[in-house]
Amino acid sequence: MTKVYSEDLAIAKAIISKDERTTREYLYKKYYPMFFAIYNNYHTDCTSCREFINEIYLLILTPGRKSGKCQLENYRGESSLSSWLKTVCLFYCYKKYKHRTFDAFSTSEQKKSGFGVSKPDNDSSLLMRLENIDKNDVDVLLGMMTNENYRIVIRKRYIEEKDHKEIAEELGVTMENYYNIHKRAKEQFINIYKKEERYGK
């Protein structure tokens, strides 16, 4: 006999009914580690884990055009709600990644390369910034970055001038995950640099 997660069913129904306390308690607190692990390891296009959770929240509660039912209403309690949400998140990331890969490799030459990940953003703008910053100031800015992997990527790519594949191997991540980390690392570093530049004036 299939086990029914009745408590999780009740939680799902509360979320569907827009119960703020339940939504906050489970989506943004209890299940946060699961969301963060996926956000940190898969392509999402989101700039923060909270934004990622917001995207999933909209995804599971938006009524379908034909059925008029939202995705969460399809949850029957045959697995834990966290497992069901994980599957939804992974499928969401897969679709995002598939769309990203298709856009990145539209030419026949790129298709022949066999790579399944998109190329990182152009590095020249950040390199130009770093060339004009004192080394001690660069160290200070790196120290202000909240994610250790982001600091490692910026240091190895733009100071030690290692190539993307080499850094990905050192971090022990796939190229897809590396490019995701690389993009966020650049964004965070530039945001910190701009903020400090404004304060220094």
C-alpha positions as CSV (number, residue, x, y, z in Angstrom):
1,M,0.0,0.0,0.0
2,T,1.4,3.4,-1.0
3,K,2.2,5.7,1.9
4,V,0.3,9.0,1.9
5,Y,2.1,12.0,3.4
6,S,-1.1,13.5,5.0
7,E,0.8,16.2,6.9
8,D,2.5,17.3,3.7
9,L,-0.8,17.3,1.9
10,A,-2.2,19.7,4.5
11,I,0.9,21.9,4.0
12,A,0.4,21.9,0.2
13,K,-3.3,22.9,0.6
14,A,-2.3,25.7,2.9
15,I,0.2,27.0,0.4
16,I,-2.4,26.8,-2.4
17,S,-4.8,28.8,-0.2
18,K,-2.1,31.5,0.1
19,D,-1.5,31.0,3.8
20,E,1.4,33.3,4.4
21,R,2.6,31.7,7.6
22,T,2.8,28.2,6.1
23,T,4.3,29.5,2.9
24,R,7.0,31.4,4.8
25,E,7.7,28.6,7.3
26,Y,8.1,25.8,4.7
27,L,9.2,27.4,1.4
28,Y,11.4,30.1,2.8
29,K,12.7,28.3,6.0
30,K,12.3,24.6,6.3
31,Y,12.9,23.8,2.6
32,Y,15.4,26.6,2.1
33,P,18.5,24.3,2.3
34,M,17.0,22.1,-0.5
35,F,16.3,25.2,-2.7
36,F,19.8,26.6,-2.0
37,A,21.5,23.4,-2.9
38,I,19.7,23.4,-6.3
39,Y,20.2,27.1,-6.8
40,N,23.9,26.7,-6.1
41,N,24.5,23.8,-8.4
42,Y,22.1,24.3,-11.4
43,H,21.4,27.0,-13.9
44,T,18.5,29.2,-12.8
45,D,19.0,32.7,-14.3
46,C,18.2,34.0,-10.8
47,T,20.5,36.3,-8.9
48,S,19.7,35.0,-5.4
49,C,18.2,31.9,-3.8
50,R,15.2,33.9,-2.6
51,E,14.5,35.0,-6.2
52,F,14.7,31.3,-7.2
53,I,12.2,30.3,-4.5
54,N,9.9,33.1,-5.7
55,E,10.1,31.7,-9.3
56,I,9.2,28.2,-8.1
57,Y,6.4,29.6,-6.0
58,L,4.9,31.3,-9.0
59,L,5.5,28.2,-11.1
60,I,3.6,25.8,-8.8
61,L,0.7,28.2,-8.1
62,T,0.0,29.6,-11.6
63,P,-3.2,28.0,-12.9
64,G,-2.8,26.1,-16.2
65,R,-4.5,27.6,-19.3
66,K,-6.5,24.4,-20.0
67,S,-7.1,22.8,-16.7
68,G,-7.4,26.0,-14.6
69,K,-5.4,24.1,-11.9
70,C,-2.0,25.0,-10.5
71,Q,0.8,22.4,-10.4
72,L,0.7,22.1,-6.6
73,E,-2.9,20.8,-6.9
74,N,-1.4,17.8,-8.7
75,Y,0.5,16.8,-5.5
76,R,-1.2,13.7,-4.1
77,G,1.0,13.1,-1.1
78,E,2.6,9.9,-2.6
79,S,6.0,11.4,-1.8
80,S,7.2,14.0,0.6
81,L,6.4,17.5,-0.4
82,S,10.1,18.4,-0.3
83,S,10.8,15.5,-2.8
84,W,8.0,16.7,-5.1
85,L,9.4,20.3,-5.0
86,K,12.9,19.0,-5.7
87,T,11.6,17.3,-8.9
88,V,9.8,20.5,-9.9
89,C,12.9,22.6,-9.3
90,L,15.2,20.2,-11.3
91,F,12.8,20.1,-14.2
92,Y,12.6,24.0,-14.1
93,C,16.4,24.2,-14.2
94,Y,16.6,21.6,-17.0
95,K,14.3,23.7,-19.1
96,K,16.2,26.9,-18.4
97,Y,19.5,25.2,-19.2
98,K,18.1,23.6,-22.4
99,H,16.9,27.0,-23.6
100,R,20.2,28.7,-22.7
101,T,22.2,26.0,-24.5
102,F,20.1,26.3,-27.6
103,D,20.5,30.1,-27.7
104,A,24.3,29.8,-27.1
105,F,24.9,27.2,-29.8
106,S,22.8,28.3,-32.7
107,T,25.6,28.1,-35.4
108,S,26.6,24.8,-37.1
109,E,30.2,25.2,-35.9
110,Q,29.1,25.4,-32.3
111,K,26.8,22.4,-32.7
112,K,29.7,20.4,-33.9
113,S,31.7,21.2,-30.8
114,G,29.6,18.9,-28.7
115,F,29.7,21.1,-25.7
116,G,26.5,21.2,-23.6
117,V,27.0,24.5,-21.8
118,S,27.0,28.1,-22.8
119,K,30.0,30.3,-23.0
120,P,30.7,32.8,-20.1
121,D,30.3,36.5,-20.5
122,N,33.1,38.5,-22.1
123,D,35.9,39.0,-19.6
124,S,37.4,42.2,-21.0
125,S,35.4,44.6,-18.9
126,L,36.4,43.1,-15.6
127,L,40.0,42.7,-16.7
128,M,40.1,46.4,-17.5
129,R,38.7,47.3,-14.1
130,L,41.3,45.1,-12.3
131,E,44.2,46.6,-14.2
132,N,43.3,50.0,-12.8
133,I,43.0,48.8,-9.2
134,D,45.8,48.5,-6.7
135,K,46.6,44.9,-5.7
136,N,45.9,45.6,-2.0
137,D,42.5,47.1,-3.0
138,V,41.7,44.0,-5.1
139,D,42.4,41.8,-2.0
140,V,40.1,44.0,0.1
141,L,37.3,43.8,-2.5
142,L,37.7,40.0,-2.8
143,G,37.5,39.8,1.0
144,M,34.1,41.5,0.9
145,M,32.7,38.8,-1.4
146,T,30.3,36.6,0.6
147,N,30.9,33.3,-1.4
148,E,34.2,31.5,-1.2
149,N,33.9,30.0,-4.6
150,Y,33.2,33.4,-6.1
151,R,36.4,34.7,-4.6
152,I,38.3,31.7,-5.9
153,V,37.0,32.2,-9.5
154,I,37.8,35.9,-9.6
155,R,41.3,35.4,-8.2
156,K,42.2,32.5,-10.4
157,R,40.6,33.8,-13.6
158,Y,41.5,37.5,-13.4
159,I,44.6,37.6,-11.2
160,E,46.3,34.3,-11.9
161,E,44.8,34.3,-15.4
162,K,43.9,30.6,-15.5
163,D,41.5,29.3,-18.2
164,H,37.9,28.4,-17.4
165,K,38.4,24.6,-17.8
166,E,41.3,24.6,-15.4
167,I,39.4,26.5,-12.7
168,A,36.4,24.2,-13.1
169,E,38.6,21.2,-12.5
170,E,40.2,22.8,-9.5
171,L,36.8,23.5,-8.0
172,G,35.5,20.0,-8.9
173,V,32.4,21.3,-10.7
174,T,31.0,20.7,-14.2
175,M,31.5,23.4,-16.8
176,E,27.8,24.2,-16.7
177,N,28.1,24.8,-12.9
178,Y,31.3,26.7,-13.4
179,Y,29.9,29.2,-15.9
180,N,26.9,29.8,-13.5
181,I,29.4,30.5,-10.6
182,H,31.5,32.6,-12.9
183,K,28.6,34.8,-14.0
184,R,27.5,35.4,-10.4
185,A,31.1,36.0,-9.2
186,K,31.6,38.7,-11.8
187,E,28.3,40.3,-10.9
188,Q,29.0,40.3,-7.2
189,F,32.6,41.6,-7.6
190,I,31.5,44.5,-9.9
191,N,28.6,45.4,-7.6
192,I,31.0,45.6,-4.7
193,Y,33.5,47.6,-6.7
194,K,30.9,50.1,-7.8
195,K,29.6,50.5,-4.3
196,E,33.1,51.1,-2.9
197,E,33.8,53.5,-5.8
198,R,30.8,55.6,-4.9
199,Y,31.8,55.7,-1.2
200,G,35.3,56.7,-2.1
201,K,34.3,59.8,-4.0
